[in-house]
Amino acid sequence: MLDIQVCEQGFDPWHELATFQQHPDFAAGKSGANAVFVGTMRDFNEGDTVQAMTLEHYPAMTTRQLQTLVQETVTRFRLDHVLLRHRVGAIRPGDPIVLVAVWSAHRAAGFDACRQIMETLKHNAPFWKRETLSDGSLRWVERNTAG
Amino acid sequence: MSIRVLFFASLREQLGRPQAEVAWQPEMTASQVWCLATGQTRLPGNVLVACNQEYCRGESLIDDAAEVAFFPPVTGG
């Protein structure tokens, strides 16, 4: 089961996880591993204090890119389920930006698949961040951190 | 017989508009779409391109009625 959403409002990753696992597909208990990554906004970047951020995206392409990268990962690692959330709009430090959760038979596939989805998303999915610094000035984030 | 052109993020702000429209021509490349839409002479190396929501290259041929998007490196996640 795949559940991919771009969220224009804030989301609670743990609530999303709990809700997703209510689905009858989880009843059989066939997955032996569940790897979860939550990315949140931090209050610093490039040596500056960041007080807020706006996430922009290219909606039609975002949907296609996320579906493609998740499907490729499911096939490669034989995943049972994937839950993916990504925030857009105005956010503040501590707010969740992204949730990647994968379910697999064994832990190695779970860890590796979770990482692959995150790295592919960061390199390919058309999202852009614009920071508001402590003096109120705006700055586009020009590159990803090394991870 | 036209191409819908989209600009995102810092590129949109630099160019001062979110979209443009250019007339389609046979054998047209993404770089030529950029030049017609912006008035610039070449596609900058750090600009990413997508045609109909899939990544493509500057030399990729563009079909009529396509949606071509130009944007800076992505920074999601």
Backbone of each chain as ProteinMPNN parsed JSONL, in Angstrom:
{"seq_chain_A": "MLDIQVCEQGFDPWHELATFQQHPDFAAGKSGANAVFVGTMRDFNEGDTVQAMTLEHYPAMTTRQLQTLVQETVTRFRLDHVLLRHRVGAIRPGDPIVLVAVWSAHRAAGFDACRQIMETLKHNAPFWKRETLSDGSLRWVERNTAG", "coords_chain_A": {"N_chain_A": [[0.852, -1.185, 0.0], [0.588, 2.167, -0.885], [0.899, 5.488, 0.169], [0.894, 8.699, -0.556], [1.355, 12.073, -0.014], [1.269, 15.594, -0.555], [1.36, 18.173, 1.723], [-0.487, 20.989, 2.526], [-1.038, 22.087, 4.914], [0.051, 21.953, 8.363], [1.311, 18.828, 9.653], [1.097, 15.954, 11.81], [3.524, 13.699, 12.253], [3.44, 11.319, 13.76], [0.809, 10.875, 14.298], [-0.051, 10.505, 11.688], [1.277, 8.13, 11.07], [0.066, 6.367, 12.886], [-2.573, 6.427, 12.019], [-2.334, 5.473, 9.388], [-1.57, 2.842, 9.841], [-3.863, 1.698, 10.688], [-5.105, 0.565, 8.607], [-6.632, -2.263, 7.006], [-4.778, -3.839, 5.607], [-2.598, -4.127, 7.216], [-3.253, -5.981, 9.065], [-2.499, -8.682, 8.839], [0.148, -8.779, 9.603], [2.603, -9.114, 8.213], [4.964, -7.682, 7.821], [8.268, -7.338, 8.981], [9.778, -5.219, 9.689], [9.885, -1.716, 10.247], [10.874, 1.241, 9.095], [11.439, 4.616, 9.869], [11.622, 7.988, 8.921], [11.784, 11.311, 9.942], [11.865, 14.562, 8.903], [12.632, 17.738, 10.118], [12.159, 21.314, 10.385], [15.046, 23.234, 10.966], [16.573, 25.756, 13.105], [18.71, 27.122, 12.045], [21.029, 27.901, 9.409], [23.683, 27.767, 7.116], [25.254, 29.214, 8.87], [23.61, 31.201, 9.861], [20.828, 32.454, 11.818], [17.62, 31.166, 11.42], [14.329, 32.158, 11.166], [11.921, 31.468, 10.043], [10.329, 29.708, 7.289], [9.485, 29.197, 3.852], [8.014, 26.807, 1.814], [8.014, 26.017, -1.514], [6.546, 24.492, -4.442], [6.291, 22.539, -7.511], [3.453, 21.638, -8.44], [2.215, 19.643, -10.261], [4.411, 18.247, -11.263], [5.706, 17.468, -8.936], [3.985, 15.546, -7.816], [4.173, 13.487, -9.755], [6.933, 12.903, -9.662], [7.302, 12.048, -6.999], [5.656, 9.785, -6.898], [6.939, 8.173, -8.8], [9.556, 7.814, -7.715], [8.999, 6.538, -5.31], [7.716, 4.202, -6.198], [9.791, 2.963, -7.621], [11.533, 2.404, -5.526], [10.014, 0.689, -3.956], [9.873, -1.515, -5.657], [12.605, -2.219, -5.934], [13.409, -2.844, -3.279], [11.479, -4.55, -2.407], [9.253, -3.684, -0.833], [6.603, -3.634, 1.593], [4.788, -1.619, 2.325], [4.477, 1.959, 1.92], [4.59, 5.123, 3.381], [4.324, 8.496, 2.765], [4.825, 11.871, 3.415], [4.966, 15.306, 2.615], [5.626, 18.608, 3.356], [4.355, 21.778, 2.25], [4.331, 25.386, 1.927], [4.074, 27.881, 4.564], [6.306, 27.562, 7.253], [7.693, 26.913, 10.57], [10.589, 26.82, 12.781], [11.183, 23.539, 13.987], [8.844, 22.485, 12.99], [7.436, 19.672, 11.276], [8.745, 18.655, 8.132], [9.053, 16.572, 6.319], [7.95, 13.191, 6.083], [8.957, 9.92, 5.926], [8.092, 6.654, 5.741], [8.625, 3.23, 5.78], [7.718, -0.163, 5.235], [8.902, -3.417, 5.572], [10.047, -6.828, 5.001], [12.412, -7.399, 6.359], [15.042, -5.773, 8.357], [17.272, -4.615, 6.974], [16.485, -3.985, 4.34], [14.51, -2.164, 4.993], [15.85, 0.025, 6.314], [17.625, 0.803, 4.233], [15.872, 1.385, 2.114], [14.36, 3.494, 3.137], [16.287, 5.476, 3.374], [17.026, 5.681, 0.667], [14.679, 6.698, -0.514], [14.524, 9.206, 0.75], [16.942, 10.457, -0.113], [16.676, 10.442, -2.908], [14.38, 11.934, -3.187], [15.292, 14.425, -2.215], [17.072, 15.114, -4.214], [15.616, 15.101, -6.598], [12.827, 15.784, -6.428], [10.665, 18.479, -7.122], [10.85, 20.791, -5.048], [11.285, 23.866, -3.294], [13.051, 25.868, -0.945], [12.587, 28.821, 0.9], [14.128, 30.987, 3.06], [13.417, 32.907, 6.02], [15.354, 35.144, 7.592], [16.832, 36.164, 10.797], [16.814, 38.93, 10.792], [14.695, 39.507, 9.247], [15.088, 39.423, 6.539], [14.861, 37.791, 3.298], [15.85, 34.661, 1.895], [16.712, 32.437, -0.644], [17.199, 28.956, -0.386], [19.997, 27.457, -1.675], [21.204, 25.01, -2.076], [21.267, 21.523, -1.15], [21.997, 20.172, 2.119], [24.812, 18.106, 3.056], [23.898, 15.814, 4.262]], "CA_chain_A": [[0.0, 0.0, 0.0], [1.356, 3.406, -0.98], [0.108, 6.67, 0.51], [1.802, 9.831, -0.8], [0.614, 13.339, -0.024], [1.886, 16.889, -0.288], [0.462, 18.78, 2.714], [-0.448, 22.455, 2.586], [-1.172, 22.428, 6.329], [0.932, 21.183, 9.219], [0.884, 17.465, 9.94], [1.754, 15.281, 12.924], [3.975, 12.437, 11.677], [3.084, 10.144, 14.579], [-0.618, 10.657, 14.04], [-0.146, 9.955, 10.33], [1.696, 6.734, 11.161], [-0.957, 5.589, 13.602], [-3.75, 6.332, 11.149], [-1.997, 4.608, 8.243], [-1.493, 1.437, 10.263], [-5.208, 1.184, 10.962], [-5.616, -0.065, 7.389], [-6.713, -3.728, 7.117], [-3.602, -4.5, 5.029], [-1.614, -4.366, 8.278], [-3.786, -6.954, 10.013], [-1.815, -9.968, 8.748], [1.433, -8.676, 10.293], [3.671, -9.754, 7.419], [6.195, -6.888, 7.816], [9.087, -7.501, 10.175], [10.541, -4.0, 9.944], [9.289, -0.425, 9.893], [11.855, 2.32, 9.243], [10.755, 5.914, 9.798], [12.435, 9.198, 8.965], [11.049, 12.577, 10.012], [12.71, 15.741, 8.744], [11.98, 18.94, 10.663], [12.881, 22.56, 10.104], [15.975, 23.661, 12.02], [16.567, 27.223, 13.221], [19.971, 27.708, 11.559], [21.511, 27.419, 8.108], [24.789, 28.558, 6.568], [25.772, 30.103, 9.908], [22.633, 32.238, 10.226], [19.594, 32.046, 12.477], [16.469, 31.187, 10.515], [13.132, 32.221, 12.019], [10.764, 30.886, 9.347], [10.653, 29.197, 5.966], [8.36, 28.894, 2.967], [8.321, 25.747, 0.854], [7.276, 26.124, -2.773], [6.757, 23.32, -5.301], [5.702, 22.499, -8.849], [2.524, 20.579, -8.027], [2.011, 18.52, -11.192], [5.638, 17.46, -11.363], [5.972, 16.88, -7.621], [3.189, 14.323, -7.692], [4.749, 12.45, -10.618], [8.263, 12.521, -9.173], [7.19, 11.281, -5.755], [5.11, 8.465, -7.221], [7.963, 7.396, -9.504], [10.672, 7.422, -6.843], [8.498, 5.557, -4.332], [7.464, 2.94, -6.885], [11.091, 2.349, -7.912], [12.088, 1.893, -4.274], [9.199, -0.474, -3.579], [10.279, -2.636, -6.502], [13.983, -2.612, -5.64], [13.571, -3.405, -1.936], [10.323, -5.418, -2.117], [8.579, -3.111, 0.336], [5.187, -3.954, 1.764], [4.01, -0.376, 2.37], [5.213, 3.226, 2.051], [3.823, 6.318, 3.739], [5.166, 9.668, 2.504], [4.201, 13.192, 3.538], [5.902, 16.421, 2.459], [4.952, 19.868, 3.63], [4.615, 23.009, 1.507], [3.744, 26.551, 2.588], [4.855, 28.589, 5.593], [6.601, 26.733, 8.419], [8.574, 27.495, 11.579], [11.518, 25.82, 13.319], [10.565, 22.437, 14.724], [7.727, 21.894, 12.244], [7.796, 18.579, 10.363], [8.77, 18.935, 6.692], [8.887, 15.344, 5.54], [7.838, 11.895, 6.752], [9.116, 8.734, 5.074], [7.965, 5.427, 6.521], [8.568, 2.046, 4.913], [7.529, -1.456, 5.903], [9.532, -4.474, 4.781], [10.14, -8.096, 5.741], [13.606, -7.393, 7.211], [15.5, -4.421, 8.671], [18.218, -4.03, 6.013], [15.708, -3.372, 3.262], [13.793, -1.012, 5.54], [16.783, 1.152, 6.485], [18.155, 1.246, 2.937], [14.797, 1.962, 1.301], [14.002, 4.784, 3.73], [17.361, 6.398, 2.967], [16.963, 5.929, -0.777], [13.554, 7.601, -0.802], [14.882, 10.57, 1.17], [17.999, 11.036, -0.953], [16.134, 10.677, -4.25], [13.46, 13.065, -3.053], [16.036, 15.68, -2.084], [17.752, 15.438, -5.462], [14.744, 15.141, -7.775], [11.467, 16.326, -6.286], [10.755, 19.941, -7.312], [10.517, 21.66, -3.911], [12.301, 24.896, -3.03], [12.898, 26.504, 0.363], [13.017, 30.217, 1.071], [14.256, 31.243, 4.491], [13.337, 34.243, 6.603], [16.422, 35.223, 8.594], [16.45, 36.852, 12.028], [16.585, 40.365, 10.526], [13.517, 39.638, 8.39], [15.419, 39.303, 5.119], [14.508, 36.522, 2.679], [16.967, 34.043, 1.168], [16.44, 31.11, -1.193], [18.196, 27.922, -0.123], [20.543, 27.172, -3.006], [21.671, 23.629, -2.212], [20.996, 20.63, -0.03], [23.114, 19.822, 2.989], [25.426, 16.832, 2.665], [23.135, 14.705, 4.82]], "C_chain_A": [[0.896, 1.246, 0.0], [0.435, 4.578, -0.668], [1.048, 7.874, 0.471], [0.972, 11.109, -0.838], [1.543, 14.527, 0.192], [0.893, 17.673, 0.567], [0.614, 20.298, 2.725], [-0.618, 22.96, 4.014], [-0.203, 21.55, 7.134], [0.409, 19.769, 9.447], [1.696, 16.913, 11.114], [2.211, 13.915, 12.418], [3.5, 11.205, 12.435], [1.599, 9.839, 14.451], [-0.814, 10.034, 12.663], [0.222, 8.467, 10.338], [0.62, 5.864, 11.808], [-2.181, 5.377, 12.716], [-3.51, 5.357, 10.008], [-2.056, 3.131, 8.634], [-2.833, 0.858, 10.723], [-5.76, 0.416, 9.767], [-5.615, -1.591, 7.527], [-5.505, -4.463, 6.534], [-2.545, -4.818, 6.082], [-2.025, -5.52, 9.196], [-2.998, -8.264, 10.012], [-0.454, -9.952, 9.438], [2.593, -9.271, 9.519], [4.985, -8.978, 7.439], [6.96, -7.083, 9.115], [9.854, -6.247, 10.544], [9.767, -2.783, 9.48], [10.337, 0.649, 10.179], [11.162, 3.651, 8.986], [11.78, 7.039, 9.826], [11.508, 10.407, 9.01], [12.052, 13.713, 9.889], [11.967, 16.962, 9.249], [12.804, 20.177, 10.321], [13.797, 22.903, 11.274], [16.081, 25.187, 11.986], [17.894, 27.865, 12.807], [20.301, 27.123, 10.192], [22.622, 28.348, 7.633], [25.293, 29.576, 7.585], [24.819, 31.194, 10.359], [21.443, 31.631, 10.968], [18.436, 32.2, 11.496], [15.207, 31.165, 11.364], [11.9, 31.635, 11.352], [11.206, 30.442, 7.958], [9.363, 29.007, 5.168], [8.815, 27.857, 1.954], [7.4, 25.893, -0.356], [7.48, 24.821, -3.554], [6.066, 23.499, -6.644], [4.701, 21.353, -8.804], [2.423, 19.392, -8.984], [3.248, 17.629, -11.266], [5.98, 16.797, -10.034], [5.244, 15.553, -7.478], [3.799, 13.196, -8.515], [6.092, 11.963, -10.093], [8.172, 11.66, -7.918], [6.653, 9.883, -6.034], [6.17, 7.58, -7.884], [9.044, 6.916, -8.55], [10.221, 6.411, -5.792], [8.299, 4.208, -5.009], [8.777, 2.212, -7.2], [11.697, 1.718, -6.655], [11.319, 0.662, -3.798], [9.646, -1.697, -4.361], [11.662, -3.139, -6.107], [14.108, -3.347, -4.308], [12.407, -4.303, -1.5], [9.593, -4.942, -0.857], [7.118, -3.545, 0.369], [4.321, -2.684, 1.681], [4.957, 0.824, 2.416], [4.222, 4.333, 2.395], [4.753, 7.518, 3.561], [4.326, 10.942, 2.626], [5.291, 14.234, 3.319], [5.127, 17.719, 2.554], [5.295, 20.918, 2.575], [3.958, 24.158, 2.27], [4.66, 27.106, 3.668], [5.05, 27.706, 6.812], [7.563, 27.462, 9.351], [9.496, 26.412, 12.131], [10.804, 24.785, 14.183], [9.415, 21.786, 13.986], [8.219, 20.735, 11.379], [7.742, 19.056, 8.91], [8.446, 17.675, 5.907], [8.791, 14.135, 6.476], [7.995, 10.81, 5.701], [9.041, 7.518, 5.982], [7.82, 4.257, 5.557], [8.417, 0.802, 5.777], [8.089, -2.54, 4.991], [9.624, -5.74, 5.634], [11.282, -8.043, 6.751], [14.196, -5.993, 7.326], [16.416, -3.808, 7.612], [17.476, -3.327, 4.887], [14.994, -2.125, 3.76], [14.687, 0.203, 5.681], [17.215, 1.702, 5.122], [17.08, 1.923, 2.081], [14.405, 3.342, 1.82], [15.021, 5.843, 3.303], [17.276, 6.714, 1.474], [15.821, 6.882, -1.142], [13.919, 9.032, -0.424], [15.903, 11.214, 0.236], [17.469, 11.338, -2.36], [15.176, 11.855, -4.235], [14.227, 14.383, -3.026], [16.718, 16.089, -3.397], [16.793, 15.691, -6.627], [13.401, 15.844, -7.6], [11.51, 17.856, -6.316], [10.116, 20.738, -6.178], [11.64, 22.681, -3.773], [11.988, 25.568, -1.702], [13.363, 27.952, 0.302], [12.981, 30.542, 2.561], [13.968, 32.708, 4.823], [14.354, 34.289, 7.732], [15.984, 36.094, 9.771], [16.206, 38.341, 11.816], [15.405, 40.589, 9.572], [13.811, 39.496, 6.9], [15.11, 37.887, 4.613], [15.684, 35.985, 1.874], [16.542, 32.664, 0.656], [17.566, 30.156, -0.793], [18.695, 27.43, -1.485], [21.009, 25.734, -3.187], [21.303, 22.838, -0.963], [22.226, 20.492, 0.85], [23.611, 18.43, 2.603], [24.659, 15.624, 3.219], [23.878, 14.023, 5.944]], "O_chain_A": [[1.836, 1.352, 0.788], [-0.681, 4.651, -1.182], [1.89, 8.047, 1.353], [0.008, 11.214, -1.597], [2.47, 14.48, 1.001], [-0.27, 17.825, 0.194], [1.713, 20.82, 2.912], [-0.369, 24.133, 4.292], [0.293, 20.538, 6.64], [-0.801, 19.541, 9.435], [2.82, 17.344, 11.373], [1.372, 13.048, 12.173], [3.194, 10.175, 11.834], [1.187, 8.68, 14.491], [-1.644, 9.14, 12.491], [-0.438, 7.651, 9.695], [0.312, 4.771, 11.333], [-2.749, 4.286, 12.672], [-4.361, 4.524, 9.696], [-2.523, 2.287, 7.87], [-2.926, -0.312, 11.096], [-6.757, -0.297, 9.886], [-4.687, -2.152, 8.109], [-5.232, -5.597, 6.926], [-1.693, -5.68, 5.867], [-1.226, -5.979, 10.013], [-2.842, -8.892, 11.059], [0.051, -11.008, 9.82], [3.484, -9.876, 10.115], [6.028, -9.544, 7.11], [6.393, -7.005, 10.205], [10.509, -6.201, 11.585], [9.083, -2.813, 8.456], [10.654, 0.935, 11.334], [10.405, 3.803, 8.027], [12.692, 7.042, 10.653], [10.568, 10.515, 8.222], [12.985, 13.81, 10.686], [10.822, 17.206, 8.869], [13.992, 20.086, 10.009], [13.378, 22.867, 12.432], [15.734, 25.828, 10.995], [18.176, 29.008, 13.168], [19.906, 26.005, 9.863], [22.509, 29.57, 7.739], [25.71, 30.673, 7.215], [25.197, 32.037, 11.173], [21.097, 30.466, 10.777], [18.293, 33.228, 10.834], [15.024, 30.267, 12.187], [10.921, 31.333, 12.035], [12.309, 30.756, 7.511], [8.305, 28.703, 5.72], [9.86, 28.003, 1.319], [6.176, 25.893, -0.231], [8.475, 24.126, -3.349], [5.355, 24.477, -6.876], [5.057, 20.212, -9.097], [2.536, 18.245, -8.55], [3.139, 16.404, -11.323], [6.493, 15.678, -10.015], [5.833, 14.554, -7.064], [3.929, 12.072, -8.03], [6.363, 10.762, -10.077], [8.882, 10.663, -7.79], [7.141, 8.905, -5.468], [6.286, 6.395, -7.573], [9.411, 5.741, -8.568], [10.987, 5.52, -5.425], [8.675, 3.176, -4.453], [8.863, 0.992, -7.063], [12.292, 0.642, -6.712], [11.912, -0.292, -3.295], [9.783, -2.785, -3.801], [11.87, -4.344, -5.963], [14.819, -4.346, -4.208], [12.362, -4.759, -0.357], [9.354, -5.721, 0.066], [6.49, -3.787, -0.661], [3.264, -2.681, 1.05], [6.088, 0.719, 2.889], [3.163, 4.458, 1.781], [5.84, 7.555, 4.136], [3.262, 11.065, 2.019], [6.417, 14.064, 3.786], [4.097, 17.894, 1.904], [6.414, 20.938, 2.063], [3.13, 23.931, 3.152], [5.861, 26.837, 3.685], [4.086, 27.162, 7.351], [8.163, 28.475, 8.99], [9.222, 25.222, 11.971], [9.941, 25.115, 14.996], [9.035, 20.659, 14.305], [9.307, 20.812, 10.808], [6.819, 19.765, 8.51], [7.667, 17.703, 4.954], [9.456, 14.07, 7.51], [7.264, 10.778, 4.711], [9.85, 7.377, 6.899], [7.0, 4.288, 4.639], [8.922, 0.733, 6.898], [7.794, -2.579, 3.796], [9.32, -5.725, 6.827], [11.162, -8.565, 7.859], [13.901, -5.121, 6.508], [16.349, -2.602, 7.37], [17.809, -2.198, 4.527], [14.884, -1.138, 3.033], [14.336, 1.291, 5.225], [17.175, 2.91, 4.888], [17.351, 2.917, 1.407], [14.147, 4.253, 1.034], [14.659, 6.956, 2.921], [17.432, 7.864, 1.064], [15.988, 7.766, -1.982], [13.656, 9.964, -1.184], [15.753, 12.37, -0.159], [17.787, 12.381, -2.932], [15.163, 12.672, -5.156], [13.868, 15.336, -3.717], [16.913, 17.277, -3.654], [17.134, 16.428, -7.551], [12.896, 16.444, -8.549], [12.313, 18.462, -5.607], [9.018, 21.279, -6.308], [12.795, 22.401, -4.093], [10.828, 25.809, -1.368], [14.404, 28.261, -0.277], [11.956, 30.395, 3.227], [14.232, 33.613, 4.031], [14.231, 33.559, 8.716], [14.905, 36.686, 9.749], [15.464, 38.956, 12.582], [15.148, 41.714, 9.144], [12.888, 39.454, 6.087], [15.098, 36.923, 5.379], [16.423, 36.747, 1.25], [16.072, 31.827, 1.427], [18.743, 30.512, -0.856], [17.9, 27.037, -2.34], [21.191, 25.278, -4.316], [21.064, 23.391, 0.111], [23.355, 20.672, 0.393], [22.921, 17.677, 1.916], [24.774, 14.524, 2.679], [23.372, 13.063, 6.526]]}, "seq_chain_B": "MSIRVLFFASLREQLGRPQAEVAWQPEMTASQVWCLATGQTRLPGNVLVACNQEYCRGESLIDDAAEVAFFPPVTGG", "coords_chain_B": {"N_chain_B": [[-0.567, 25.77, -31.222], [1.582, 26.441, -29.517], [3.877, 26.837, -26.745], [3.714, 26.288, -23.312], [5.291, 27.975, -20.787], [6.93, 27.701, -17.7], [8.174, 29.225, -14.714], [10.049, 28.809, -11.733], [10.515, 29.457, -8.193], [13.554, 31.034, -7.178], [14.247, 31.688, -9.753], [11.893, 32.522, -10.94], [11.491, 34.879, -9.53], [13.737, 36.36, -10.301], [13.246, 36.697, -13.019], [10.858, 37.953, -12.928], [8.285, 37.049, -13.437], [5.812, 34.402, -13.443], [5.196, 32.736, -15.558], [5.153, 32.111, -19.154], [4.505, 32.306, -22.675], [5.35, 30.762, -25.668], [5.73, 30.65, -29.242], [5.414, 27.589, -30.954], [7.885, 25.756, -32.789], [9.004, 23.613, -35.441], [11.403, 21.036, -34.599], [12.259, 22.243, -32.305], [14.203, 23.052, -29.442], [14.623, 22.653, -25.829], [16.37, 24.602, -24.865], [16.091, 26.581, -26.814], [13.473, 27.315, -26.325], [13.784, 28.503, -23.825], [15.392, 30.747, -24.524], [13.681, 32.182, -26.235], [11.603, 32.715, -24.472], [12.75, 34.26, -22.479], [14.41, 36.136, -23.624], [17.077, 35.919, -23.416], [20.399, 34.806, -24.439], [21.368, 32.243, -24.098], [20.824, 29.101, -22.381], [21.329, 29.072, -18.95], [23.823, 27.138, -17.198], [23.156, 26.201, -14.65], [20.459, 25.971, -14.504], [17.613, 23.975, -14.204], [15.584, 21.805, -16.23], [12.315, 20.838, -17.211], [10.117, 18.888, -19.172], [6.777, 18.57, -19.785], [6.442, 17.769, -17.103], [8.556, 16.007, -16.662], [12.038, 15.505, -16.122], [14.32, 16.986, -18.432], [16.798, 17.733, -20.984], [18.746, 20.571, -22.093], [19.089, 20.294, -24.824], [17.012, 18.713, -25.554], [14.27, 17.808, -27.625], [11.237, 19.567, -28.11], [7.812, 18.996, -28.006], [4.892, 20.23, -29.733], [2.531, 22.185, -27.9], [3.501, 21.492, -25.458], [4.365, 21.563, -21.913], [6.794, 23.433, -20.543], [9.146, 23.678, -18.032], [11.291, 25.749, -16.107], [13.778, 25.855, -13.608], [15.588, 26.449, -10.471], [18.215, 24.472, -8.786], [16.808, 21.832, -6.821], [15.482, 21.834, -3.459], [14.169, 20.332, -1.486], [12.783, 18.262, 1.195]], "CA_chain_B": [[0.794, 25.897, -31.745], [2.388, 27.217, -28.578], [4.482, 26.15, -25.603], [3.493, 26.952, -22.028], [6.576, 28.016, -20.087], [6.786, 28.009, -16.27], [9.401, 29.526, -13.967], [9.808, 28.584, -10.307], [11.414, 29.838, -7.096], [14.382, 32.229, -7.392], [14.238, 32.022, -11.179], [10.66, 33.285, -11.168], [11.691, 36.225, -8.988], [14.723, 37.065, -11.13], [12.644, 37.029, -14.307], [9.74, 38.847, -12.666], [6.986, 36.495, -13.858], [5.748, 32.964, -13.208], [5.0, 31.936, -16.766], [5.222, 32.779, -20.452], [4.04, 31.465, -23.776], [6.137, 31.001, -26.887], [5.228, 29.935, -30.415], [6.135, 26.346, -31.219], [8.505, 25.602, -34.107], [9.536, 22.254, -35.63], [12.784, 20.798, -34.146], [12.557, 23.204, -31.244], [14.801, 22.473, -28.235], [14.301, 23.337, -24.576], [17.199, 25.816, -24.795], [15.476, 27.605, -27.668], [12.284, 27.793, -25.597], [14.304, 29.433, -22.807], [15.849, 31.989, -25.156], [12.512, 32.916, -26.717], [10.769, 33.143, -23.338], [13.441, 35.206, -21.585], [15.193, 37.118, -24.366], [18.504, 35.671, -23.203], [21.021, 34.148, -25.593], [21.627, 30.823, -23.845], [20.285, 28.545, -21.135], [22.399, 28.963, -17.95], [24.131, 25.758, -16.839], [22.598, 25.786, -13.359], [18.997, 25.946, -14.578], [17.057, 22.659, -14.521], [14.49, 21.878, -17.201], [11.383, 19.713, -17.287], [9.113, 18.965, -20.231], [5.596, 17.801, -19.36], [6.68, 17.309, -15.727], [9.669, 15.062, -16.569], [13.307, 16.179, -16.38], [14.899, 16.834, -19.759], [18.042, 18.493, -21.15], [18.609, 21.742, -22.953], [19.014, 19.909, -26.236], [15.828, 17.869, -25.789], [13.267, 18.365, -28.542], [9.983, 19.883, -27.424], [6.617, 18.848, -28.85], [3.907, 21.307, -29.679], [1.583, 22.189, -26.778], [4.155, 20.984, -24.248], [4.586, 22.462, -20.779], [8.232, 23.407, -20.258], [9.421, 24.403, -16.786], [12.693, 26.053, -15.789], [13.873, 26.137, -12.178], [16.922, 26.255, -9.875], [18.359, 23.189, -8.09], [15.717, 21.616, -5.863], [15.975, 21.86, -2.07], [13.136, 19.815, -0.594], [13.137, 17.256, 2.184]], "C_chain_B": [[1.655, 26.75, -30.813], [2.875, 26.322, -27.435], [4.164, 26.962, -24.351], [4.783, 26.845, -21.223], [6.339, 28.443, -18.633], [8.154, 28.276, -15.651], [9.099, 29.369, -12.476], [10.915, 29.178, -9.427], [12.247, 31.077, -7.452], [14.403, 32.651, -8.855], [13.012, 32.866, -11.531], [10.845, 34.732, -10.686], [12.68, 37.021, -9.838], [14.105, 37.535, -12.439], [11.407, 37.913, -14.15], [8.392, 38.342, -13.138], [6.994, 34.978, -13.69], [5.62, 32.129, -14.474], [5.085, 32.787, -18.019], [4.66, 31.818, -21.494], [4.881, 31.789, -24.989], [5.548, 30.171, -28.021], [6.079, 28.698, -30.665], [6.702, 26.358, -32.636], [9.008, 24.162, -34.232], [11.01, 22.178, -35.178], [13.203, 21.757, -33.035], [13.142, 22.49, -30.022], [14.386, 23.263, -26.992], [15.119, 24.626, -24.428], [16.607, 26.94, -25.639], [14.207, 28.176, -27.018], [12.706, 28.819, -24.55], [14.655, 30.788, -23.434], [14.667, 32.831, -25.638], [11.698, 33.486, -25.55], [11.419, 34.242, -22.518], [14.176, 36.319, -22.326], [16.686, 36.959, -24.175], [19.07, 34.831, -24.347], [21.348, 32.679, -25.36], [21.04, 30.413, -22.508], [21.417, 28.416, -20.119], [22.58, 27.512, -17.496], [23.496, 25.283, -15.554], [21.069, 25.772, -13.34], [18.536, 24.547, -14.989], [15.837, 22.829, -15.423], [13.614, 20.634, -17.097], [10.422, 19.957, -18.443], [7.967, 18.03, -19.854], [5.86, 17.051, -18.054], [7.728, 16.197, -15.608], [10.964, 15.819, -16.869], [13.756, 15.951, -17.821], [16.151, 17.709, -19.831], [17.788, 19.679, -22.08], [18.44, 21.379, -24.415], [17.808, 19.015, -26.558], [14.846, 18.567, -26.715], [11.933, 18.498, -27.818], [8.82, 19.76, -28.409], [5.713, 20.06, -28.717], [2.964, 21.084, -28.492], [2.192, 21.624, -25.491], [4.153, 22.043, -23.148], [6.059, 22.333, -20.405], [8.492, 24.274, -19.027], [10.924, 24.578, -16.594], [12.767, 26.406, -14.302], [15.288, 25.895, -11.662], [17.019, 24.878, -9.238], [17.328, 23.041, -6.974], [16.284, 21.457, -4.452], [14.914, 21.355, -1.085], [13.689, 18.861, 0.445], [13.626, 17.835, 3.487]], "O_chain_B": [[2.361, 27.657, -31.254], [2.364, 25.227, -27.201], [4.328, 28.182, -24.336], [5.301, 25.749, -21.007], [5.637, 29.421, -18.37], [9.151, 27.648, -16.006], [8.025, 29.749, -12.012], [12.057, 29.367, -9.847], [11.71, 32.056, -7.968], [14.559, 33.833, -9.162], [13.096, 33.805, -12.323], [10.414, 35.679, -11.344], [12.487, 38.215, -10.068], [14.397, 38.633, -12.914], [10.958, 38.542, -15.108], [7.443, 39.12, -13.232], [8.044, 34.341, -13.783], [5.908, 30.932, -14.456], [5.09, 34.016, -17.958], [4.381, 30.656, -21.201], [5.101, 32.958, -25.306], [4.945, 29.123, -27.79], [7.307, 28.75, -30.596], [6.09, 26.892, -33.56], [9.396, 23.556, -33.233], [11.767, 23.133, -35.353], [14.389, 22.036, -32.864], [12.638, 21.444, -29.612], [13.872, 24.378, -27.085], [14.612, 25.628, -23.922], [16.617, 28.103, -25.236], [13.911, 29.364, -27.146], [12.076, 29.866, -24.401], [14.26, 31.838, -22.928], [14.657, 34.05, -25.467], [11.173, 34.596, -25.632], [10.726, 35.067, -21.924], [14.527, 37.335, -21.725], [17.476, 37.749, -24.693], [18.326, 34.227, -25.12], [21.581, 31.941, -26.316], [20.791, 31.239, -21.63], [22.39, 27.713, -20.392], [21.614, 26.752, -17.419], [23.31, 24.08, -15.371], [20.458, 25.585, -12.288], [19.002, 23.999, -15.988], [15.153, 23.852, -15.387], [14.11, 19.522, -16.918], [9.97, 21.079, -18.667], [8.176, 16.837, -19.632], [5.547, 15.868, -17.92], [7.794, 15.517, -14.584], [10.996, 16.671, -17.756], [13.593, 14.858, -18.364], [16.519, 18.351, -18.847], [16.76, 19.765, -22.752], [17.738, 22.064, -25.159], [17.616, 18.614, -27.706], [14.62, 19.772, -26.602], [11.556, 17.643, -27.016], [8.841, 20.34, -29.494], [5.76, 20.803, -27.737], [2.647, 19.95, -28.133], [1.469, 21.316, -24.543], [3.969, 23.234, -23.399], [6.516, 21.264, -20.002], [8.111, 25.444, -18.983], [11.715, 23.679, -16.878], [11.934, 27.156, -13.793], [16.09, 25.228, -12.314], [16.013, 24.174, -9.151], [17.016, 24.003, -6.271], [17.415, 21.006, -4.272], [14.779, 21.888, 0.016], [14.9, 18.675, 0.563], [13.958, 17.09, 4.409]]}, "name": "protein", "num_of_chains": 2, "seq": "MLDIQVCEQGFDPWHELATFQQHPDFAAGKSGANAVFVGTMRDFNEGDTVQAMTLEHYPAMTTRQLQTLVQETVTRFRLDHVLLRHRVGAIRPGDPIVLVAVWSAHRAAGFDACRQIMETLKHNAPFWKRETLSDGSLRWVERNTAGMSIRVLFFASLREQLGRPQAEVAWQPEMTASQVWCLATGQTRLPGNVLVACNQEYCRGESLIDDAAEVAFFPPVTGG"}
